[in-house]
Amino acid sequence: MESDVGEGEGGCWALPEGCIAEVLSLTGPRDACRLSAVSSTFRSAADSDAVWERFLPPDYRSILSRSAGGSSLLASSSSSKKRLYFSICDNPILLDDGKKICRSG
């Protein structure tokens, strides 16, 4: 059985996962990844789409629709915004016939 240090002792450990996700979404991707090691509740919150959608550009759907291969990225984003974020970081998106580039991160 996994035991998280400090869980059940009150304080931030007693916060609902949604509240923790909201706070994590106000940080950045690096902090969200680091804080996911704090506890299983933080890990679950840090992996949520609500957190990772905030790290994507607000118009990411429009950006992807203007890119070659964007439709496959949009399809994969339905499974995980975190996966989409890291996919964009690892593979910059060419827009407008290669005249522009979009990176996340």
N, CA, C and O atoms as a DFTB+ gen file, in Angstrom:
420 C
 N C O
     1  1       0.840      -1.171       0.000
     2  2       0.000       0.000       0.000
     3  2       0.891       1.241       0.000
     4  3       1.842       1.340       0.775
     5  1       0.567       2.173      -0.874
     6  2       1.347       3.405      -0.974
     7  2       0.949       4.343       0.157
     8  3      -0.233       4.541       0.436
     9  1       1.944       4.904       0.791
    10  2       1.699       5.847       1.865
    11  2       2.308       7.187       1.492
    12  3       3.478       7.259       1.117
    13  1       1.524       8.241       1.593
    14  2       2.001       9.585       1.292
    15  2       2.271      10.304       2.590
    16  3       1.399      10.397       3.454
    17  1       3.473      10.808       2.726
    18  2       3.881      11.520       3.929
    19  2       2.953      12.696       4.163
    20  3       2.739      13.513       3.268
    21  1       2.413      12.782       5.342
    22  2       1.610      13.933       5.716
    23  2       0.141      13.853       5.349
    24  3      -0.647      14.662       5.838
    25  1      -0.263      12.903       4.501
    26  2      -1.675      12.843       4.151
    27  2      -2.492      12.499       5.383
    28  3      -2.094      11.681       6.213
    29  1      -3.629      13.139       5.478
    30  2      -4.516      12.895       6.598
    31  2      -4.207      13.753       7.805
    32  3      -4.900      13.665       8.818
    33  1      -3.177      14.582       7.718
    34  2      -2.812      15.417       8.855
    35  2      -3.398      16.827       8.764
    36  3      -3.044      17.688       9.569
    37  1      -4.277      17.074       7.810
    38  2      -4.847      18.404       7.644
    39  2      -4.000      19.247       6.720
    40  3      -3.170      18.726       5.976
    41  1      -4.208      20.544       6.766
    42  2      -3.460      21.444       5.895
    43  2      -3.802      21.210       4.442
    44  3      -4.947      20.901       4.112
    45  1      -2.813      21.355       3.564
    46  2      -3.080      21.198       2.132
    47  2      -3.445      19.775       1.760
    48  3      -4.000      19.542       0.687
    49  1      -3.144      18.817       2.630
    50  2      -3.478      17.423       2.343
    51  2      -4.986      17.203       2.367
    52  3      -5.485      16.250       1.768
    53  1      -5.708      18.075       3.050
    54  2      -7.148      17.911       3.168
    55  2      -7.906      18.589       2.026
    56  3      -9.124      18.444       1.928
    57  1      -7.209      19.323       1.169
    58  2      -7.867      20.017       0.056
    59  2      -8.358      19.014      -0.984
    60  3      -7.712      17.993      -1.222
    61  1      -9.495      19.305      -1.598
    62  2      -9.967      18.441      -2.681
    63  2      -9.006      18.510      -3.874
    64  3      -8.333      19.518      -4.090
    65  1      -8.959      17.445      -4.621
    66  2      -8.061      17.369      -5.776
    67  2      -8.298      18.513      -6.762
    68  3      -7.347      19.032      -7.347
    69  1      -9.556      18.907      -6.950
    70  2      -9.870      20.004      -7.865
    71  2      -9.236      21.314      -7.442
    72  3      -8.801      22.094      -8.290
    73  1      -9.177      21.566      -6.143
    74  2      -8.520      22.787      -5.638
    75  2      -7.016      22.724      -5.893
    76  3      -6.403      23.718      -6.283
    77  1      -6.434      21.565      -5.674
    78  2      -4.996      21.399      -5.909
    79  2      -4.705      21.576      -7.399
    80  3      -3.711      22.206      -7.762
    81  1      -5.559      21.029      -8.262
    82  2      -5.381      21.177      -9.707
    83  2      -5.450      22.645     -10.108
    84  3      -4.672      23.100     -10.946
    85  1      -6.374      23.379      -9.516
    86  2      -6.492      24.813      -9.823
    87  2      -5.216      25.556      -9.444
    88  3      -4.734      26.387     -10.214
    89  1      -4.670      25.269      -8.278
    90  2      -3.432      25.915      -7.839
    91  2      -2.282      25.523      -8.767
    92  3      -1.496      26.379      -9.170
    93  1      -2.178      24.243      -9.107
    94  2      -1.104      23.788      -9.990
    95  2      -1.196      24.445     -11.368
    96  3      -0.172      24.725     -11.992
    97  1      -2.402      24.687     -11.836
    98  2      -2.570      25.301     -13.156
    99  2      -2.106      26.754     -13.177
   100  3      -1.915      27.329     -14.249
   101  1      -1.924      27.344     -12.010
   102  2      -1.431      28.720     -11.917
   103  2       0.094      28.774     -11.859
   104  3       0.683      29.856     -11.839
   105  1       0.727      27.608     -11.833
   106  2       2.186      27.558     -11.816
   107  2       2.670      27.395     -13.250
   108  3       2.277      28.174     -14.119
   109  1       3.478      26.441     -13.509
   110  2       3.972      26.157     -14.847
   111  2       4.191      24.675     -14.999
   112  3       4.105      23.933     -14.021
   113  1       4.476      24.226     -16.214
   114  2       4.659      22.789     -16.440
   115  2       5.744      22.161     -15.572
   116  3       5.552      21.070     -15.036
   117  1       6.871      22.832     -15.430
   118  2       7.967      22.277     -14.620
   119  2       7.519      22.105     -13.165
   120  3       7.764      21.063     -12.557
   121  1       6.863      23.130     -12.610
   122  2       6.402      23.036     -11.223
   123  2       5.339      21.966     -11.051
   124  3       5.340      21.241     -10.056
   125  1       4.429      21.860     -12.018
   126  2       3.387      20.826     -11.929
   127  2       4.013      19.434     -11.902
   128  3       3.579      18.566     -11.145
   129  1       5.032      19.228     -12.730
   130  2       5.713      17.920     -12.741
   131  2       6.429      17.671     -11.423
   132  3       6.375      16.565     -10.885
   133  1       7.091      18.678     -10.906
   134  2       7.804      18.513      -9.632
   135  2       6.827      18.259      -8.486
   136  3       7.061      17.389      -7.647
   137  1       5.743      19.012      -8.454
   138  2       4.783      18.871      -7.361
   139  2       4.018      17.549      -7.430
   140  3       3.424      17.127      -6.438
   141  1       4.027      16.904      -8.574
   142  2       3.341      15.613      -8.679
   143  2       4.012      14.549      -7.815
   144  3       3.426      13.499      -7.551
   145  1       5.238      14.820      -7.378
   146  2       5.958      13.863      -6.523
   147  2       5.594      14.006      -5.050
   148  3       6.023      13.197      -4.228
   149  1       4.814      15.020      -4.708
   150  2       4.493      15.288      -3.300
   151  2       3.603      14.209      -2.700
   152  3       3.854      13.726      -1.596
   153  1       2.563      13.835      -3.435
   154  2       1.635      12.827      -2.922
   155  2       0.805      12.280      -4.078
   156  3       0.853      12.807      -5.190
   157  1       0.065      11.247      -3.816
   158  2      -0.782      10.675      -4.868
   159  2      -1.875      11.658      -5.272
   160  3      -2.266      11.693      -6.439
   161  1      -2.374      12.453      -4.337
   162  2      -3.388      13.454      -4.668
   163  2      -2.803      14.526      -5.569
   164  3      -3.436      14.924      -6.547
   165  1      -1.599      14.999      -5.253
   166  2      -0.936      15.985      -6.101
   167  2      -0.635      15.381      -7.472
   168  3      -0.781      16.060      -8.488
   169  1      -0.221      14.128      -7.511
   170  2       0.085      13.476      -8.787
   171  2      -1.158      13.404      -9.662
   172  3      -1.106      13.707     -10.854
   173  1      -2.259      13.009      -9.075
   174  2      -3.500      12.917      -9.827
   175  2      -3.938      14.297     -10.327
   176  3      -4.367      14.440     -11.472
   177  1      -3.827      15.300      -9.470
   178  2      -4.186      16.667      -9.862
   179  2      -3.254      17.169     -10.961
   180  3      -3.704      17.801     -11.917
   181  1      -1.966      16.891     -10.829
   182  2      -0.977      17.365     -11.803
   183  2      -1.138      16.692     -13.160
   184  3      -0.700      17.242     -14.170
   185  1      -1.744      15.537     -13.205
   186  2      -1.960      14.841     -14.471
   187  2      -3.286      15.211     -15.135
   188  3      -3.577      14.742     -16.236
   189  1      -4.080      16.038     -14.484
   190  2      -5.416      16.328     -15.009
   191  2      -5.371      17.244     -16.230
   192  3      -4.489      18.094     -16.355
   193  1      -6.327      17.055     -17.118
   194  2      -6.437      17.896     -18.309
   195  2      -6.667      19.358     -17.949
   196  3      -6.233      20.253     -18.674
   197  1      -7.346      19.603     -16.838
   198  2      -7.610      20.990     -16.422
   199  2      -6.301      21.751     -16.209
   200  3      -6.208      22.931     -16.546
   201  1      -5.306      21.091     -15.659
   202  2      -4.001      21.722     -15.432
   203  2      -3.291      21.949     -16.758
   204  3      -2.842      23.061     -17.035
   205  1      -3.183      20.919     -17.575
   206  2      -2.375      21.000     -18.801
   207  2      -3.020      21.851     -19.874
   208  3      -2.318      22.420     -20.710
   209  1      -4.330      21.953     -19.872
   210  2      -4.986      22.834     -20.849
   211  2      -4.593      24.289     -20.601
   212  3      -4.507      25.074     -21.544
   213  1      -4.355      24.651     -19.348
   214  2      -3.927      26.019     -19.026
   215  2      -2.513      26.315     -19.513
   216  3      -2.161      27.480     -19.698
   217  1      -1.699      25.286     -19.723
   218  2      -0.331      25.472     -20.202
   219  2      -0.258      25.562     -21.728
   220  3       0.741      26.019     -22.284
   221  1      -1.320      25.123     -22.392
   222  2      -1.375      25.224     -23.844
   223  2      -1.779      26.637     -24.249
   224  3      -2.423      27.337     -23.468
   225  1      -1.411      27.071     -25.461
   226  2      -1.879      28.392     -25.908
   227  2      -3.407      28.411     -25.919
   228  3      -4.031      27.394     -26.221
   229  1      -4.018      29.555     -25.592
   230  2      -5.484      29.607     -25.544
   231  2      -6.141      29.207     -26.863
   232  3      -7.249      28.670     -26.868
   233  1      -5.467      29.464     -27.972
   234  2      -6.035      29.154     -29.286
   235  2      -5.397      27.900     -29.906
   236  3      -5.262      27.806     -31.126
   237  1      -5.006      26.937     -29.053
   238  2      -4.295      25.769     -29.570
   239  2      -5.102      24.997     -30.595
   240  3      -4.524      24.417     -31.513
   241  1      -6.411      24.973     -30.467
   242  2      -7.232      24.254     -31.457
   243  2      -7.115      24.918     -32.829
   244  3      -6.994      24.237     -33.848
   245  1      -7.150      26.225     -32.847
   246  2      -7.003      26.969     -34.099
   247  2      -5.610      26.767     -34.683
   248  3      -5.461      26.581     -35.890
   249  1      -4.592      26.804     -33.829
   250  2      -3.209      26.598     -34.279
   251  2      -3.067      25.222     -34.907
   252  3      -2.487      25.081     -35.983
   253  1      -3.593      24.219     -34.240
   254  2      -3.472      22.858     -34.763
   255  2      -4.249      22.685     -36.066
   256  3      -3.822      21.934     -36.943
   257  1      -5.379      23.369     -36.200
   258  2      -6.161      23.240     -37.426
   259  2      -5.433      23.867     -38.615
   260  3      -5.730      23.531     -39.761
   261  1      -4.478      24.781     -38.359
   262  2      -3.706      25.435     -39.431
   263  2      -2.411      24.695     -39.746
   264  3      -1.653      25.125     -40.615
   265  1      -2.151      23.605     -39.062
   266  2      -0.876      22.911     -39.243
   267  2      -1.059      21.587     -39.964
   268  3      -2.118      20.963     -39.919
   269  1       0.016      21.184     -40.632
   270  2       0.024      19.853     -41.235
   271  2       0.100      18.838     -40.098
   272  3       0.961      18.949     -39.225
   273  1      -0.767      17.881     -40.101
   274  2      -0.770      16.872     -39.044
   275  2      -1.478      17.324     -37.777
   276  3      -1.522      16.587     -36.792
   277  1      -2.027      18.518     -37.797
   278  2      -2.705      19.035     -36.609
   279  2      -3.932      18.245     -36.214
   280  3      -4.257      18.141     -35.031
   281  1      -4.616      17.685     -37.203
   282  2      -5.827      16.926     -36.881
   283  2      -5.501      15.688     -36.064
   284  3      -6.274      15.301     -35.188
   285  1      -4.342      15.052     -36.348
   286  2      -3.973      13.877     -35.550
   287  2      -3.588      14.291     -34.134
   288  3      -3.856      13.560     -33.180
   289  1      -2.952      15.473     -33.987
   290  2      -2.637      15.968     -32.643
   291  2      -3.908      16.302     -31.876
   292  3      -4.014      16.022     -30.682
   293  1      -4.879      16.908     -32.574
   294  2      -6.151      17.216     -31.912
   295  2      -6.841      15.943     -31.460
   296  3      -7.416      15.898     -30.372
   297  1      -6.788      14.918     -32.281
   298  2      -7.406      13.639     -31.901
   299  2      -6.714      13.059     -30.678
   300  3      -7.373      12.527     -29.784
   301  1      -5.375      13.158     -30.631
   302  2      -4.663      12.622     -29.470
   303  2      -4.886      13.479     -28.236
   304  3      -4.765      12.989     -27.113
   305  1      -5.211      14.760     -28.428
   306  2      -5.444      15.637     -27.275
   307  2      -6.700      15.245     -26.520
   308  3      -6.866      15.603     -25.354
   309  1      -7.586      14.511     -27.180
   310  2      -8.798      14.083     -26.475
   311  2      -8.463      13.065     -25.392
   312  3      -9.240      12.872     -24.457
   313  1      -7.299      12.409     -25.517
   314  2      -6.929      11.442     -24.487
   315  2      -6.115      12.083     -23.370
   316  3      -6.211      11.654     -22.220
   317  1      -5.300      13.121     -23.688
   318  2      -4.478      13.730     -22.647
   319  2      -3.920      15.069     -23.099
   320  3      -3.187      15.139     -24.086
   321  1      -4.262      16.125     -22.385
   322  2      -3.706      17.456     -22.672
   323  2      -2.227      17.487     -22.313
   324  3      -1.454      18.207     -22.946
   325  1      -1.825      16.726     -21.318
   326  2      -0.412      16.654     -20.960
   327  2       0.386      16.049     -22.115
   328  3       1.460      16.543     -22.460
   329  1      -0.134      14.996     -22.699
   330  2       0.526      14.366     -23.849
   331  2       0.617      15.341     -25.020
   332  3       1.647      15.413     -25.690
   333  1      -0.453      16.087     -25.267
   334  2      -0.452      17.086     -26.337
   335  2       0.599      18.155     -26.069
   336  3       1.338      18.539     -26.976
   337  1       0.671      18.637     -24.840
   338  2       1.644      19.666     -24.473
   339  2       3.067      19.192     -24.786
   340  3       3.830      19.902     -25.442
   341  1       3.416      18.009     -24.323
   342  2       4.765      17.515     -24.543
   343  2       5.018      17.162     -26.010
   344  3       6.151      17.254     -26.482
   345  1       3.984      16.764     -26.723
   346  2       4.133      16.510     -28.149
   347  2       4.486      17.799     -28.880
   348  3       5.344      17.793     -29.763
   349  1       3.835      18.902     -28.523
   350  2       4.137      20.198     -29.142
   351  2       5.538      20.660     -28.745
   352  3       6.252      21.239     -29.563
   353  1       5.935      20.411     -27.502
   354  2       7.296      20.772     -27.066
   355  2       8.350      20.011     -27.853
   356  3       9.361      20.580     -28.265
   357  1       8.110      18.730     -28.058
   358  2       9.093      17.874     -28.725
   359  2       9.089      18.039     -30.242
   360  3      10.107      17.816     -30.896
   361  1       7.949      18.426     -30.798
   362  2       7.795      18.534     -32.254
   363  2       7.119      19.847     -32.597
   364  3       5.893      19.899     -32.692
   365  1       7.893      20.916     -32.787
   366  2       7.285      22.217     -33.119
   367  2       6.356      22.098     -34.323
   368  3       6.582      21.282     -35.217
   369  1       5.324      22.908     -34.335
   370  2       4.306      22.839     -35.374
   371  2       4.574      23.914     -36.418
   372  3       4.716      25.092     -36.090
   373  1       4.640      23.498     -37.675
   374  2       4.787      24.441     -38.783
   375  2       3.407      24.898     -39.214
   376  3       2.504      24.085     -39.414
   377  1       3.251      26.211     -39.356
   378  2       1.972      26.805     -39.737
   379  2       2.113      27.568     -41.047
   380  3       3.213      27.950     -41.445
   381  1       0.997      27.779     -41.700
   382  2       0.944      28.636     -42.890
   383  2       2.035      28.270     -43.891
   384  3       2.887      29.092     -44.229
   385  1       1.997      27.038     -44.352
   386  2       2.956      26.524     -45.347
   387  2       4.406      26.672     -44.893
   388  3       5.277      26.977     -45.707
   389  1       4.672      26.463     -43.622
   390  2       6.035      26.492     -43.104
   391  2       6.601      27.878     -42.850
   392  3       7.794      28.014     -42.578
   393  1       5.766      28.912     -42.933
   394  2       6.251      30.289     -42.726
   395  2       6.309      30.670     -41.248
   396  3       6.986      31.629     -40.877
   397  1       5.607      29.928     -40.416
   398  2       5.565      30.219     -38.973
   399  2       5.766      28.924     -38.204
   400  3       5.525      27.831     -38.716
   401  1       6.208      29.070     -36.976
   402  2       6.404      27.910     -36.115
   403  2       5.754      28.170     -34.768
   404  3       5.776      29.293     -34.265
   405  1       5.184      27.141     -34.193
   406  2       4.559      27.252     -32.866
   407  2       5.232      26.249     -31.948
   408  3       5.360      25.070     -32.280
   409  1       5.656      26.726     -30.800
   410  2       6.247      25.860     -29.775
   411  2       5.527      26.108     -28.474
   412  3       5.029      27.207     -28.227
   413  1       5.473      25.114     -27.662
   414  2       4.929      25.252     -26.323
   415  2       6.073      24.997     -25.368
   416  3       6.974      24.206     -25.649
   417  1       6.026      25.683     -24.227
   418  2       7.048      25.408     -23.235
   419  2       8.084      26.449     -23.078
   420  3       8.990      26.299     -22.259
